[in-house]
């Protein structure tokens, strides 16, 4: 390990601006502009360091898109493995039923090598699964001829930039040219994924972060009595975004609201998972979608800074994968009109990361590699 990288505080954020240490700066800049842009979040430091060639690869975690969204914003490859594929021992828990560790790298082959090293069963993490780890690298370069690629109609969201739609069509064309069969599919409960995610994740965070009370664990700020110490510790120890999510989570778990929110969100989650199961049962091998609804935006973008819901919408294409516990990979597929990187996402069957690497390498070969112009 070379060192530690910056990230959104407690992994809560889509832009890496909620870090205790200040925002991470994306190595990419738009053509003819000096505007500093976000690298995506929460694993923004990992993505920026890999894109800027500060390291060959980096570990990251993904609860609702925190590997794949920064990968798309920085022109790197990020894979969120199937839930249970990698041990989470040592990771500070955010939402235990959604968190998964994975690698960020500059190309698909490096990501495959890193995941092979990371994937394992671990006695210290009871959610890790005891399955043999395949040689992911061997899948790269294999033909996708005859494979069925699903294109979900629900991912065509209102107001999606033309660049994203164009990129998606380009990705479809590349896979078609490589001999894959393109199939239109439906994932009807997709529209409920984001609201359900922003109930389940904060609820679990409010439970997990309760241990940061200044008694045995984490920061302690002295107070005149124990209640005062609790209040001061939690006021100083959590940033605004973390406090917001803990409050949402505590609210949806509180008596009288549990059934209306948390229980309902868990039922929606089951329906989202079933959507994917039905599609894969029809012989679909992998699903192709955009990774993000836009390219990297500016640091302290006022429109997003003043509207947390708009910021949360950045996870619109990625949260379904966590809700269903599936593997997903973001692969750089092109540049937008301003010369900023854009990514495509492939979603696979549980524990079928090999197919993702195989398909992602076809997109990578067709799209070429992307490196930011050095300014730092």
Buried (B, 14 or more C-beta within 10 A) or exposed (E): EEEEBBBBBBBBBBBBBBBEEEBBBBBBBBEEEEEBBBBBBBBBBBBBBBBBEBBEBBBBBBBBBBBBBBBBBBBBBBBBBBBBBBBBEEBBBBBBBBBBBBBBBBBBBBBBBBBBEBBBBBEEBEBBBEBEBBEBBEBBEBEBEEBBBBBBEBBEBEEBBEBBEBBBEBBBEBBEEBEBBBBEBEBBBBEBBBBBBBBBBBBBBBBBBEEBBBEEEBEBBEBEEEEEBBBBBBEEBBBEBBBBBBEBBBBBBEEEEEEEBBEBBBEBBEBBBBBBEBBBEEEBBBBBBBBBBBBBBBBEBEEBEEEBEEBBBBBBBBBBBBBBBBBBBBBBBBBBEBBBBBBBBBBBBBBBBBBBBBBBBBBBBBBEEBBBEEEE
